[in-house]
């Protein structure tokens, strides 16, 4: 299994828990710490199990978390321009 990691944008998170619930390898948990909005953002509790599948990012309604394989850059959203 490829190794992965996640990038968490703590201040965007509203602690919905979708990333924690849908992580197939149970890498994430909600943190006991608060962000500036008063929410508990996720943190990695089992980083060695992360596959970089990005299901956490796909389910996040606030674009606050992104999963990627180690050695790759996180996906950048590019605008498509039609001419």
mmCIF file of the N, C-alpha and C atoms, coordinates in Angstrom:
data_MODEL
# 
_entry.id   MODEL 
# 
loop_
_atom_site.group_PDB 
_atom_site.id 
_atom_site.type_symbol 
_atom_site.label_atom_id 
_atom_site.label_alt_id 
_atom_site.label_comp_id 
_atom_site.label_asym_id 
_atom_site.label_entity_id 
_atom_site.label_seq_id 
_atom_site.pdbx_PDB_ins_code 
_atom_site.Cartn_x 
_atom_site.Cartn_y 
_atom_site.Cartn_z 
_atom_site.occupancy 
_atom_site.B_iso_or_equiv 
_atom_site.pdbx_formal_charge 
_atom_site.auth_seq_id 
_atom_site.auth_comp_id 
_atom_site.auth_asym_id 
_atom_site.auth_atom_id 
_atom_site.pdbx_PDB_model_num 
ATOM 1   N N  . UNK A 1 1  ? 0.851   -1.175 0.000   1.00 0.00 ? 1  UNK A N  1 
ATOM 2   C CA . UNK A 1 1  ? 0.000   0.000  0.000   1.00 0.00 ? 1  UNK A CA 1 
ATOM 3   C C  . UNK A 1 1  ? 0.897   1.238  0.000   1.00 0.00 ? 1  UNK A C  1 
ATOM 4   N N  . UNK A 1 2  ? 0.543   2.191  -0.849  1.00 0.00 ? 2  UNK A N  1 
ATOM 5   C CA . UNK A 1 2  ? 1.318   3.438  -0.918  1.00 0.00 ? 2  UNK A CA 1 
ATOM 6   C C  . UNK A 1 2  ? 1.105   4.251  0.353   1.00 0.00 ? 2  UNK A C  1 
ATOM 7   N N  . UNK A 1 3  ? 2.127   4.936  0.770   1.00 0.00 ? 3  UNK A N  1 
ATOM 8   C CA . UNK A 1 3  ? 2.034   5.772  1.970   1.00 0.00 ? 3  UNK A CA 1 
ATOM 9   C C  . UNK A 1 3  ? 1.497   7.132  1.579   1.00 0.00 ? 3  UNK A C  1 
ATOM 10  N N  . UNK A 1 4  ? 0.717   7.703  2.475   1.00 0.00 ? 4  UNK A N  1 
ATOM 11  C CA . UNK A 1 4  ? 0.135   9.005  2.211   1.00 0.00 ? 4  UNK A CA 1 
ATOM 12  C C  . UNK A 1 4  ? 0.156   9.875  3.444   1.00 0.00 ? 4  UNK A C  1 
ATOM 13  N N  . UNK A 1 5  ? -0.365  11.067 3.282   1.00 0.00 ? 5  UNK A N  1 
ATOM 14  C CA . UNK A 1 5  ? -0.494  12.011 4.379   1.00 0.00 ? 5  UNK A CA 1 
ATOM 15  C C  . UNK A 1 5  ? -1.648  12.951 4.063   1.00 0.00 ? 5  UNK A C  1 
ATOM 16  N N  . UNK A 1 6  ? -1.995  13.778 5.013   1.00 0.00 ? 6  UNK A N  1 
ATOM 17  C CA . UNK A 1 6  ? -3.055  14.756 4.793   1.00 0.00 ? 6  UNK A CA 1 
ATOM 18  C C  . UNK A 1 6  ? -2.556  16.143 5.153   1.00 0.00 ? 6  UNK A C  1 
ATOM 19  N N  . UNK A 1 7  ? -3.108  17.130 4.481   1.00 0.00 ? 7  UNK A N  1 
ATOM 20  C CA . UNK A 1 7  ? -2.875  18.529 4.812   1.00 0.00 ? 7  UNK A CA 1 
ATOM 21  C C  . UNK A 1 7  ? -4.197  19.043 5.361   1.00 0.00 ? 7  UNK A C  1 
ATOM 22  N N  . UNK A 1 8  ? -4.166  19.601 6.555   1.00 0.00 ? 8  UNK A N  1 
ATOM 23  C CA . UNK A 1 8  ? -5.382  20.082 7.212   1.00 0.00 ? 8  UNK A CA 1 
ATOM 24  C C  . UNK A 1 8  ? -5.300  21.600 7.329   1.00 0.00 ? 8  UNK A C  1 
ATOM 25  N N  . UNK A 1 9  ? -6.313  22.283 6.815   1.00 0.00 ? 9  UNK A N  1 
ATOM 26  C CA . UNK A 1 9  ? -6.418  23.737 6.945   1.00 0.00 ? 9  UNK A CA 1 
ATOM 27  C C  . UNK A 1 9  ? -7.332  23.965 8.151   1.00 0.00 ? 9  UNK A C  1 
ATOM 28  N N  . UNK A 1 10 ? -6.725  24.072 9.311   1.00 0.00 ? 10 UNK A N  1 
ATOM 29  C CA . UNK A 1 10 ? -7.429  24.076 10.595  1.00 0.00 ? 10 UNK A CA 1 
ATOM 30  C C  . UNK A 1 10 ? -8.499  25.167 10.671  1.00 0.00 ? 10 UNK A C  1 
ATOM 31  N N  . UNK A 1 11 ? -8.207  26.346 10.168  1.00 0.00 ? 11 UNK A N  1 
ATOM 32  C CA . UNK A 1 11 ? -9.149  27.462 10.294  1.00 0.00 ? 11 UNK A CA 1 
ATOM 33  C C  . UNK A 1 11 ? -10.370 27.344 9.388   1.00 0.00 ? 11 UNK A C  1 
ATOM 34  N N  . UNK A 1 12 ? -10.327 26.488 8.372   1.00 0.00 ? 12 UNK A N  1 
ATOM 35  C CA . UNK A 1 12 ? -11.502 26.270 7.517   1.00 0.00 ? 12 UNK A CA 1 
ATOM 36  C C  . UNK A 1 12 ? -12.458 25.237 8.111   1.00 0.00 ? 12 UNK A C  1 
ATOM 37  N N  . UNK A 1 13 ? -11.980 24.428 9.020   1.00 0.00 ? 13 UNK A N  1 
ATOM 38  C CA . UNK A 1 13 ? -12.745 23.284 9.536   1.00 0.00 ? 13 UNK A CA 1 
ATOM 39  C C  . UNK A 1 13 ? -13.885 23.725 10.445  1.00 0.00 ? 13 UNK A C  1 
ATOM 40  N N  . UNK A 1 14 ? -15.051 23.056 10.277  1.00 0.00 ? 14 UNK A N  1 
ATOM 41  C CA . UNK A 1 14 ? -16.172 23.279 11.186  1.00 0.00 ? 14 UNK A CA 1 
ATOM 42  C C  . UNK A 1 14 ? -16.539 21.997 11.944  1.00 0.00 ? 14 UNK A C  1 
ATOM 43  N N  . UNK A 1 15 ? -15.630 21.059 11.978  1.00 0.00 ? 15 UNK A N  1 
ATOM 44  C CA . UNK A 1 15 ? -15.751 19.830 12.766  1.00 0.00 ? 15 UNK A CA 1 
ATOM 45  C C  . UNK A 1 15 ? -16.993 19.001 12.449  1.00 0.00 ? 15 UNK A C  1 
ATOM 46  N N  . UNK A 1 16 ? -17.313 18.889 11.167  1.00 0.00 ? 16 UNK A N  1 
ATOM 47  C CA . UNK A 1 16 ? -18.470 18.066 10.786  1.00 0.00 ? 16 UNK A CA 1 
ATOM 48  C C  . UNK A 1 16 ? -18.201 16.583 11.019  1.00 0.00 ? 16 UNK A C  1 
ATOM 49  N N  . UNK A 1 17 ? -16.920 16.184 10.962  1.00 0.00 ? 17 UNK A N  1 
ATOM 50  C CA . UNK A 1 17 ? -16.544 14.800 11.225  1.00 0.00 ? 17 UNK A CA 1 
ATOM 51  C C  . UNK A 1 17 ? -16.610 13.873 10.025  1.00 0.00 ? 17 UNK A C  1 
ATOM 52  N N  . UNK A 1 18 ? -16.962 14.384 8.830   1.00 0.00 ? 18 UNK A N  1 
ATOM 53  C CA . UNK A 1 18 ? -17.046 13.524 7.649   1.00 0.00 ? 18 UNK A CA 1 
ATOM 54  C C  . UNK A 1 18 ? -15.701 12.871 7.342   1.00 0.00 ? 18 UNK A C  1 
ATOM 55  N N  . UNK A 1 19 ? -14.613 13.625 7.481   1.00 0.00 ? 19 UNK A N  1 
ATOM 56  C CA . UNK A 1 19 ? -13.289 13.071 7.180   1.00 0.00 ? 19 UNK A CA 1 
ATOM 57  C C  . UNK A 1 19 ? -12.955 11.912 8.116   1.00 0.00 ? 19 UNK A C  1 
ATOM 58  N N  . UNK A 1 20 ? -13.331 12.053 9.372   1.00 0.00 ? 20 UNK A N  1 
ATOM 59  C CA . UNK A 1 20 ? -13.071 11.006 10.364  1.00 0.00 ? 20 UNK A CA 1 
ATOM 60  C C  . UNK A 1 20 ? -13.932 9.782  10.066  1.00 0.00 ? 20 UNK A C  1 
ATOM 61  N N  . UNK A 1 21 ? -15.197 10.013 9.791   1.00 0.00 ? 21 UNK A N  1 
ATOM 62  C CA . UNK A 1 21 ? -16.144 8.921  9.557   1.00 0.00 ? 21 UNK A CA 1 
ATOM 63  C C  . UNK A 1 21 ? -15.824 8.102  8.308   1.00 0.00 ? 21 UNK A C  1 
ATOM 64  N N  . UNK A 1 22 ? -15.415 8.776  7.228   1.00 0.00 ? 22 UNK A N  1 
ATOM 65  C CA . UNK A 1 22 ? -15.244 8.085  5.956   1.00 0.00 ? 22 UNK A CA 1 
ATOM 66  C C  . UNK A 1 22 ? -13.808 7.659  5.666   1.00 0.00 ? 22 UNK A C  1 
ATOM 67  N N  . UNK A 1 23 ? -12.884 7.890  6.576   1.00 0.00 ? 23 UNK A N  1 
ATOM 68  C CA . UNK A 1 23 ? -11.503 7.450  6.372   1.00 0.00 ? 23 UNK A CA 1 
ATOM 69  C C  . UNK A 1 23 ? -11.457 5.915  6.446   1.00 0.00 ? 23 UNK A C  1 
ATOM 70  N N  . UNK A 1 24 ? -11.077 5.255  5.340   1.00 0.00 ? 24 UNK A N  1 
ATOM 71  C CA . UNK A 1 24 ? -11.101 3.786  5.346   1.00 0.00 ? 24 UNK A CA 1 
ATOM 72  C C  . UNK A 1 24 ? -10.047 3.156  6.243   1.00 0.00 ? 24 UNK A C  1 
ATOM 73  N N  . UNK A 1 25 ? -8.986  3.879  6.567   1.00 0.00 ? 25 UNK A N  1 
ATOM 74  C CA . UNK A 1 25 ? -7.924  3.308  7.393   1.00 0.00 ? 25 UNK A CA 1 
ATOM 75  C C  . UNK A 1 25 ? -7.916  3.869  8.808   1.00 0.00 ? 25 UNK A C  1 
ATOM 76  N N  . UNK A 1 26 ? -8.924  4.657  9.155   1.00 0.00 ? 26 UNK A N  1 
ATOM 77  C CA . UNK A 1 26 ? -9.097  5.211  10.519  1.00 0.00 ? 26 UNK A CA 1 
ATOM 78  C C  . UNK A 1 26 ? -7.858  5.984  10.975  1.00 0.00 ? 26 UNK A C  1 
ATOM 79  N N  . UNK A 1 27 ? -7.401  6.887  10.120  1.00 0.00 ? 27 UNK A N  1 
ATOM 80  C CA . UNK A 1 27 ? -6.222  7.700  10.391  1.00 0.00 ? 27 UNK A CA 1 
ATOM 81  C C  . UNK A 1 27 ? -6.564  8.924  11.229  1.00 0.00 ? 27 UNK A C  1 
ATOM 82  N N  . UNK A 1 28 ? -7.776  9.443  11.080  1.00 0.00 ? 28 UNK A N  1 
ATOM 83  C CA . UNK A 1 28 ? -8.142  10.733 11.664  1.00 0.00 ? 28 UNK A CA 1 
ATOM 84  C C  . UNK A 1 28 ? -9.039  10.623 12.890  1.00 0.00 ? 28 UNK A C  1 
ATOM 85  N N  . UNK A 1 29 ? -8.953  11.640 13.731  1.00 0.00 ? 29 UNK A N  1 
ATOM 86  C CA . UNK A 1 29 ? -9.859  11.804 14.878  1.00 0.00 ? 29 UNK A CA 1 
ATOM 87  C C  . UNK A 1 29 ? -10.010 13.310 15.085  1.00 0.00 ? 29 UNK A C  1 
ATOM 88  N N  . UNK A 1 30 ? -11.107 13.715 15.709  1.00 0.00 ? 30 UNK A N  1 
ATOM 89  C CA . UNK A 1 30 ? -11.274 15.128 16.026  1.00 0.00 ? 30 UNK A CA 1 
ATOM 90  C C  . UNK A 1 30 ? -10.367 15.478 17.196  1.00 0.00 ? 30 UNK A C  1 
ATOM 91  N N  . UNK A 1 31 ? -9.699  16.586 17.080  1.00 0.00 ? 31 UNK A N  1 
ATOM 92  C CA . UNK A 1 31 ? -8.736  17.034 18.077  1.00 0.00 ? 31 UNK A CA 1 
ATOM 93  C C  . UNK A 1 31 ? -9.443  17.568 19.318  1.00 0.00 ? 31 UNK A C  1 
ATOM 94  N N  . UNK A 1 32 ? -8.827  17.446 20.488  1.00 0.00 ? 32 UNK A N  1 
ATOM 95  C CA . UNK A 1 32 ? -9.393  18.088 21.677  1.00 0.00 ? 32 UNK A CA 1 
ATOM 96  C C  . UNK A 1 32 ? -9.171  19.607 21.661  1.00 0.00 ? 32 UNK A C  1 
ATOM 97  N N  . UNK A 1 33 ? -8.248  20.081 20.800  1.00 0.00 ? 33 UNK A N  1 
ATOM 98  C CA . UNK A 1 33 ? -7.958  21.510 20.693  1.00 0.00 ? 33 UNK A CA 1 
ATOM 99  C C  . UNK A 1 33 ? -9.021  22.197 19.825  1.00 0.00 ? 33 UNK A C  1 
ATOM 100 N N  . UNK A 1 34 ? -9.141  23.502 19.970  1.00 0.00 ? 34 UNK A N  1 
ATOM 101 C CA . UNK A 1 34 ? -10.103 24.296 19.212  1.00 0.00 ? 34 UNK A CA 1 
ATOM 102 C C  . UNK A 1 34 ? -9.389  25.131 18.154  1.00 0.00 ? 34 UNK A C  1 
ATOM 103 N N  . UNK A 1 35 ? -10.089 25.421 17.049  1.00 0.00 ? 35 UNK A N  1 
ATOM 104 C CA . UNK A 1 35 ? -9.577  26.431 16.128  1.00 0.00 ? 35 UNK A CA 1 
ATOM 105 C C  . UNK A 1 35 ? -10.159 27.780 16.559  1.00 0.00 ? 35 UNK A C  1 
ATOM 106 N N  . UNK A 1 36 ? -9.882  28.843 15.819  1.00 0.00 ? 36 UNK A N  1 
ATOM 107 C CA . UNK A 1 36 ? -10.326 30.177 16.249  1.00 0.00 ? 36 UNK A CA 1 
ATOM 108 C C  . UNK A 1 36 ? -11.844 30.345 16.206  1.00 0.00 ? 36 UNK A C  1 
ATOM 109 N N  . UNK A 1 37 ? -12.537 29.464 15.498  1.00 0.00 ? 37 UNK A N  1 
ATOM 110 C CA . UNK A 1 37 ? -14.003 29.523 15.422  1.00 0.00 ? 37 UNK A CA 1 
ATOM 111 C C  . UNK A 1 37 ? -14.666 28.702 16.523  1.00 0.00 ? 37 UNK A C  1 
ATOM 112 N N  . UNK A 1 38 ? -13.867 27.985 17.303  1.00 0.00 ? 38 UNK A N  1 
ATOM 113 C CA . UNK A 1 38 ? -14.404 27.175 18.389  1.00 0.00 ? 38 UNK A CA 1 
ATOM 114 C C  . UNK A 1 38 ? -14.728 25.743 18.023  1.00 0.00 ? 38 UNK A C  1 
ATOM 115 N N  . UNK A 1 39 ? -14.233 25.283 16.878  1.00 0.00 ? 39 UNK A N  1 
ATOM 116 C CA . UNK A 1 39 ? -14.475 23.909 16.438  1.00 0.00 ? 39 UNK A CA 1 
ATOM 117 C C  . UNK A 1 39 ? -13.253 23.039 16.711  1.00 0.00 ? 39 UNK A C  1 
ATOM 118 N N  . UNK A 1 40 ? -13.486 21.747 16.806  1.00 0.00 ? 40 UNK A N  1 
ATOM 119 C CA . UNK A 1 40 ? -12.417 20.764 16.990  1.00 0.00 ? 40 UNK A CA 1 
ATOM 120 C C  . UNK A 1 40 ? -12.014 20.212 15.618  1.00 0.00 ? 40 UNK A C  1 
ATOM 121 N N  . UNK A 1 41 ? -10.913 20.673 15.037  1.00 0.00 ? 41 UNK A N  1 
ATOM 122 C CA . UNK A 1 41 ? -10.493 20.153 13.730  1.00 0.00 ? 41 UNK A CA 1 
ATOM 123 C C  . UNK A 1 41 ? -9.914  18.743 13.864  1.00 0.00 ? 41 UNK A C  1 
ATOM 124 N N  . UNK A 1 42 ? -9.806  18.023 12.762  1.00 0.00 ? 42 UNK A N  1 
ATOM 125 C CA . UNK A 1 42 ? -9.220  16.683 12.831  1.00 0.00 ? 42 UNK A CA 1 
ATOM 126 C C  . UNK A 1 42 ? -7.708  16.746 12.987  1.00 0.00 ? 42 UNK A C  1 
ATOM 127 N N  . UNK A 1 43 ? -7.149  15.640 13.435  1.00 0.00 ? 43 UNK A N  1 
ATOM 128 C CA . UNK A 1 43 ? -5.697  15.466 13.448  1.00 0.00 ? 43 UNK A CA 1 
ATOM 129 C C  . UNK A 1 43 ? -5.425  13.993 13.169  1.00 0.00 ? 43 UNK A C  1 
ATOM 130 N N  . UNK A 1 44 ? -4.200  13.691 12.772  1.00 0.00 ? 44 UNK A N  1 
ATOM 131 C CA . UNK A 1 44 ? -3.839  12.317 12.433  1.00 0.00 ? 44 UNK A CA 1 
ATOM 132 C C  . UNK A 1 44 ? -3.464  11.557 13.695  1.00 0.00 ? 44 UNK A C  1 
ATOM 133 N N  . UNK A 1 45 ? -4.165  10.458 13.962  1.00 0.00 ? 45 UNK A N  1 
ATOM 134 C CA . UNK A 1 45 ? -3.859  9.627  15.126  1.00 0.00 ? 45 UNK A CA 1 
ATOM 135 C C  . UNK A 1 45 ? -3.074  8.375  14.721  1.00 0.00 ? 45 UNK A C  1 
ATOM 136 N N  . UNK A 1 46 ? -3.199  7.965  13.479  1.00 0.00 ? 46 UNK A N  1 
ATOM 137 C CA . UNK A 1 46 ? -2.463  6.808  12.957  1.00 0.00 ? 46 UNK A CA 1 
ATOM 138 C C  . UNK A 1 46 ? -1.832  7.170  11.612  1.00 0.00 ? 46 UNK A C  1 
ATOM 139 N N  . UNK A 1 47 ? -0.876  8.108  11.580  1.00 0.00 ? 47 UNK A N  1 
ATOM 140 C CA . UNK A 1 47 ? -0.346  8.569  10.295  1.00 0.00 ? 47 UNK A CA 1 
ATOM 141 C C  . UNK A 1 47 ? 0.302   7.470  9.455   1.00 0.00 ? 47 UNK A C  1 
ATOM 142 N N  . UNK A 1 48 ? 0.815   6.452  10.091  1.00 0.00 ? 48 UNK A N  1 
ATOM 143 C CA . UNK A 1 48 ? 1.465   5.371  9.349   1.00 0.00 ? 48 UNK A CA 1 
ATOM 144 C C  . UNK A 1 48 ? 0.468   4.557  8.525   1.00 0.00 ? 48 UNK A C  1 
ATOM 145 N N  . UNK A 1 49 ? -0.818  4.657  8.820   1.00 0.00 ? 49 UNK A N  1 
ATOM 146 C CA . UNK A 1 49 ? -1.840  3.909  8.089   1.00 0.00 ? 49 UNK A CA 1 
ATOM 147 C C  . UNK A 1 49 ? -2.403  4.662  6.887   1.00 0.00 ? 49 UNK A C  1 
ATOM 148 N N  . UNK A 1 50 ? -2.074  5.941  6.744   1.00 0.00 ? 50 UNK A N  1 
ATOM 149 C CA . UNK A 1 50 ? -2.641  6.759  5.666   1.00 0.00 ? 50 UNK A CA 1 
ATOM 150 C C  . UNK A 1 50 ? -2.183  6.256  4.303   1.00 0.00 ? 50 UNK A C  1 
ATOM 151 N N  . UNK A 1 51 ? -3.135  6.059  3.399   1.00 0.00 ? 51 UNK A N  1 
ATOM 152 C CA . UNK A 1 51 ? -2.819  5.602  2.046   1.00 0.00 ? 51 UNK A CA 1 
ATOM 153 C C  . UNK A 1 51 ? -2.792  6.745  1.043   1.00 0.00 ? 51 UNK A C  1 
ATOM 154 N N  . UNK A 1 52 ? -3.232  7.929  1.447   1.00 0.00 ? 52 UNK A N  1 
ATOM 155 C CA . UNK A 1 52 ? -3.270  9.062  0.525   1.00 0.00 ? 52 UNK A CA 1 
ATOM 156 C C  . UNK A 1 52 ? -4.434  9.001  -0.449  1.00 0.00 ? 52 UNK A C  1 
ATOM 157 N N  . UNK A 1 53 ? -5.492  8.315  -0.089  1.00 0.00 ? 53 UNK A N  1 
ATOM 158 C CA . UNK A 1 53 ? -6.629  8.103  -0.997  1.00 0.00 ? 53 UNK A CA 1 
ATOM 159 C C  . UNK A 1 53 ? -7.450  9.366  -1.250  1.00 0.00 ? 53 UNK A C  1 
ATOM 160 N N  . UNK A 1 54 ? -7.401  10.348 -0.366  1.00 0.00 ? 54 UNK A N  1 
ATOM 161 C CA . UNK A 1 54 ? -8.113  11.626 -0.440  1.00 0.00 ? 54 UNK A CA 1 
ATOM 162 C C  . UNK A 1 54 ? -9.631  11.498 -0.279  1.00 0.00 ? 54 UNK A C  1 
ATOM 163 N N  . UNK A 1 55 ? -10.124 10.421 0.312   1.00 0.00 ? 55 UNK A N  1 
ATOM 164 C CA . UNK A 1 55 ? -11.560 10.373 0.614   1.00 0.00 ? 55 UNK A CA 1 
ATOM 165 C C  . UNK A 1 55 ? -11.934 11.464 1.611   1.00 0.00 ? 55 UNK A C  1 
ATOM 166 N N  . UNK A 1 56 ? -11.025 11.784 2.514   1.00 0.00 ? 56 UNK A N  1 
ATOM 167 C CA . UNK A 1 56 ? -11.275 12.851 3.483   1.00 0.00 ? 56 UNK A CA 1 
ATOM 168 C C  . UNK A 1 56 ? -11.532 14.164 2.751   1.00 0.00 ? 56 UNK A C  1 
ATOM 169 N N  . UNK A 1 57 ? -10.711 14.457 1.758   1.00 0.00 ? 57 UNK A N  1 
ATOM 170 C CA . UNK A 1 57 ? -10.862 15.684 0.985   1.00 0.00 ? 57 UNK A CA 1 
ATOM 171 C C  . UNK A 1 57 ? -12.107 15.686 0.121   1.00 0.00 ? 57 UNK A C  1 
ATOM 172 N N  . UNK A 1 58 ? -12.476 14.525 -0.401  1.00 0.00 ? 58 UNK A N  1 
ATOM 173 C CA . UNK A 1 58 ? -13.672 14.444 -1.251  1.00 0.00 ? 58 UNK A CA 1 
ATOM 174 C C  . UNK A 1 58 ? -14.952 14.680 -0.460  1.00 0.00 ? 58 UNK A C  1 
ATOM 175 N N  . UNK A 1 59 ? -14.971 14.260 0.782   1.00 0.00 ? 59 UNK A N  1 
ATOM 176 C CA . UNK A 1 59 ? -16.170 14.421 1.606   1.00 0.00 ? 59 UNK A CA 1 
ATOM 177 C C  . UNK A 1 59 ? -16.224 15.752 2.348   1.00 0.00 ? 59 UNK A C  1 
ATOM 178 N N  . UNK A 1 60 ? -15.108 16.473 2.448   1.00 0.00 ? 60 UNK A N  1 
ATOM 179 C CA . UNK A 1 60 ? -15.068 17.711 3.231   1.00 0.00 ? 60 UNK A CA 1 
ATOM 180 C C  . UNK A 1 60 ? -15.843 18.826 2.525   1.00 0.00 ? 60 UNK A C  1 
ATOM 181 N N  . UNK A 1 61 ? -16.915 19.328 3.144   1.00 0.00 ? 61 UNK A N  1 
ATOM 182 C CA . UNK A 1 61 ? -17.706 20.389 2.515   1.00 0.00 ? 61 UNK A CA 1 
ATOM 183 C C  . UNK A 1 61 ? -17.015 21.750 2.547   1.00 0.00 ? 61 UNK A C  1 
ATOM 184 N N  . UNK A 1 62 ? -15.964 21.886 3.333   1.00 0.00 ? 62 UNK A N  1 
ATOM 185 C CA . UNK A 1 62 ? -15.293 23.178 3.488   1.00 0.00 ? 62 UNK A CA 1 
ATOM 186 C C  . UNK A 1 62 ? -13.900 23.210 2.867   1.00 0.00 ? 62 UNK A C  1 
ATOM 187 N N  . UNK A 1 63 ? -13.510 22.162 2.146   1.00 0.00 ? 63 UNK A N  1 
ATOM 188 C CA . UNK A 1 63 ? -12.185 22.085 1.531   1.00 0.00 ? 63 UNK A CA 1 
ATOM 189 C C  . UNK A 1 63 ? -11.095 22.361 2.570   1.00 0.00 ? 63 UNK A C  1 
ATOM 190 N N  . UNK A 1 64 ? -11.245 21.740 3.736   1.00 0.00 ? 64 UNK A N  1 
ATOM 191 C CA . UNK A 1 64 ? -10.321 21.965 4.841   1.00 0.00 ? 64 UNK A CA 1 
ATOM 192 C C  . UNK A 1 64 ? -9.285  20.853 4.995   1.00 0.00 ? 64 UNK A C  1 
ATOM 193 N N  . UNK A 1 65 ? -9.378  19.809 4.199   1.00 0.00 ? 65 UNK A N  1 
ATOM 194 C CA . UNK A 1 65 ? -8.445  18.684 4.328   1.00 0.00 ? 65 UNK A CA 1 
ATOM 195 C C  . UNK A 1 65 ? -8.196  18.088 2.945   1.00 0.00 ? 65 UNK A C  1 
ATOM 196 N N  . UNK A 1 66 ? -6.950  17.691 2.724   1.00 0.00 ? 66 UNK A N  1 
ATOM 197 C CA . UNK A 1 66 ? -6.561  17.135 1.442   1.00 0.00 ? 66 UNK A CA 1 
ATOM 198 C C  . UNK A 1 66 ? -5.628  15.959 1.687   1.00 0.00 ? 66 UNK A C  1 
ATOM 199 N N  . UNK A 1 67 ? -5.932  14.819 1.120   1.00 0.00 ? 67 UNK A N  1 
ATOM 200 C CA . UNK A 1 67 ? -5.072  13.652 1.232   1.00 0.00 ? 67 UNK A CA 1 
ATOM 201 C C  . UNK A 1 67 ? -4.254  13.481 -0.031  1.00 0.00 ? 67 UNK A C  1 
ATOM 202 N N  . UNK A 1 68 ? -3.021  13.046 0.113   1.00 0.00 ? 68 UNK A N  1 
ATOM 203 C CA . UNK A 1 68 ? -2.178  12.802 -1.050  1.00 0.00 ? 68 UNK A CA 1 
ATOM 204 C C  . UNK A 1 68 ? -1.098  11.800 -0.704  1.00 0.00 ? 68 UNK A C  1 
ATOM 205 N N  . UNK A 1 69 ? -0.573  11.171 -1.745  1.00 0.00 ? 69 UNK A N  1 
ATOM 206 C CA . UNK A 1 69 ? 0.491   10.187 -1.557  1.00 0.00 ? 69 UNK A CA 1 
ATOM 207 C C  . UNK A 1 69 ? 1.804   10.913 -1.295  1.00 0.00 ? 69 UNK A C  1 
ATOM 208 N N  . UNK A 1 70 ? 2.637   10.361 -0.430  1.00 0.00 ? 70 UNK A N  1 
ATOM 209 C CA . UNK A 1 70 ? 3.926   10.955 -0.097  1.00 0.00 ? 70 UNK A CA 1 
ATOM 210 C C  . UNK A 1 70 ? 4.765   11.002 -1.375  1.00 0.00 ? 70 UNK A C  1 
ATOM 211 N N  . UNK A 1 71 ? 5.400   12.131 -1.612  1.00 0.00 ? 71 UNK A N  1 
ATOM 212 C CA . UNK A 1 71 ? 6.187   12.315 -2.818  1.00 0.00 ? 71 UNK A CA 1 
ATOM 213 C C  . UNK A 1 71 ? 5.443   13.067 -3.898  1.00 0.00 ? 71 UNK A C  1 
ATOM 214 N N  . UNK A 1 72 ? 4.128   13.188 -3.770  1.00 0.00 ? 72 UNK A N  1 
ATOM 215 C CA . UNK A 1 72 ? 3.318   13.960 -4.706  1.00 0.00 ? 72 UNK A CA 1 
ATOM 216 C C  . UNK A 1 72 ? 2.921   15.267 -4.049  1.00 0.00 ? 72 UNK A C  1 
ATOM 217 N N  . UNK A 1 73 ? 2.690   16.272 -4.852  1.00 0.00 ? 73 UNK A N  1 
ATOM 218 C CA . UNK A 1 73 ? 2.182   17.524 -4.316  1.00 0.00 ? 73 UNK A CA 1 
ATOM 219 C C  . UNK A 1 73 ? 0.666   17.396 -4.189  1.00 0.00 ? 73 UNK A C  1 
ATOM 220 N N  . UNK A 1 74 ? 0.052   18.063 -3.196  1.00 0.00 ? 74 UNK A N  1 
ATOM 221 C CA . UNK A 1 74 ? -1.410  18.052 -3.125  1.00 0.00 ? 74 UNK A CA 1 
ATOM 222 C C  . UNK A 1 74 ? -1.994  18.592 -4.425  1.00 0.00 ? 74 UNK A C  1 
ATOM 223 N N  . UNK A 1 75 ? -3.094  18.021 -4.865  1.00 0.00 ? 75 UNK A N  1 
ATOM 224 C CA . UNK A 1 75 ? -3.721  18.420 -6.122  1.00 0.00 ? 75 UNK A CA 1 
ATOM 225 C C  . UNK A 1 75 ? -4.096  19.893 -6.092  1.00 0.00 ? 75 UNK A C  1 
ATOM 226 N N  . UNK A 1 76 ? -3.760  20.578 -7.149  1.00 0.00 ? 76 UNK A N  1 
ATOM 227 C CA . UNK A 1 76 ? -4.123  21.981 -7.279  1.00 0.00 ? 76 UNK A CA 1 
ATOM 228 C C  . UNK A 1 76 ? -5.312  22.056 -8.224  1.00 0.00 ? 76 UNK A C  1 
ATOM 229 N N  . UNK A 1 77 ? -6.332  22.761 -7.814  1.00 0.00 ? 77 UNK A N  1 
ATOM 230 C CA . UNK A 1 77 ? -7.502  22.943 -8.655  1.00 0.00 ? 77 UNK A CA 1 
ATOM 231 C C  . UNK A 1 77 ? -7.168  24.004 -9.701  1.00 0.00 ? 77 UNK A C  1 
ATOM 232 N N  . UNK A 1 78 ? -7.299  23.631 -10.957 1.00 0.00 ? 78 UNK A N  1 
ATOM 233 C CA . UNK A 1 78 ? -7.004  24.575 -12.033 1.00 0.00 ? 78 UNK A CA 1 
ATOM 234 C C  . UNK A 1 78 ? -8.287  24.911 -12.772 1.00 0.00 ? 78 UNK A C  1 
ATOM 235 N N  . UNK A 1 79 ? -8.454  26.176 -13.054 1.00 0.00 ? 79 UNK A N  1 
ATOM 236 C CA . UNK A 1 79 ? -9.622  26.618 -13.801 1.00 0.00 ? 79 UNK A CA 1 
ATOM 237 C C  . UNK A 1 79 ? -9.472  26.194 -15.263 1.00 0.00 ? 79 UNK A C  1 
ATOM 238 N N  . UNK A 1 80 ? -10.555 25.766 -15.854 1.00 0.00 ? 80 UNK A N  1 
ATOM 239 C CA . UNK A 1 80 ? -10.548 25.391 -17.266 1.00 0.00 ? 80 UNK A CA 1 
ATOM 240 C C  . UNK A 1 80 ? -11.058 26.591 -18.042 1.00 0.00 ? 80 UNK A C  1 
ATOM 241 N N  . UNK A 1 81 ? -10.224 27.059 -18.956 1.00 0.00 ? 81 UNK A N  1 
ATOM 242 C CA . UNK A 1 81 ? -10.583 28.220 -19.773 1.00 0.00 ? 81 UNK A CA 1 
ATOM 243 C C  . UNK A 1 81 ? -10.929 27.741 -21.169 1.00 0.00 ? 81 UNK A C  1 
ATOM 244 N N  . UNK A 1 82 ? -12.130 28.068 -21.609 1.00 0.00 ? 82 UNK A N  1 
ATOM 245 C CA . UNK A 1 82 ? -12.515 27.709 -22.981 1.00 0.00 ? 82 UNK A CA 1 
ATOM 246 C C  . UNK A 1 82 ? -12.240 28.893 -23.891 1.00 0.00 ? 82 UNK A C  1 
ATOM 247 N N  . UNK A 1 83 ? -11.757 28.600 -25.092 1.00 0.00 ? 83 UNK A N  1 
ATOM 248 C CA . UNK A 1 83 ? -11.507 29.704 -26.017 1.00 0.00 ? 83 UNK A CA 1 
ATOM 249 C C  . UNK A 1 83 ? -12.400 29.638 -27.222 1.00 0.00 ? 83 UNK A C  1 
# 
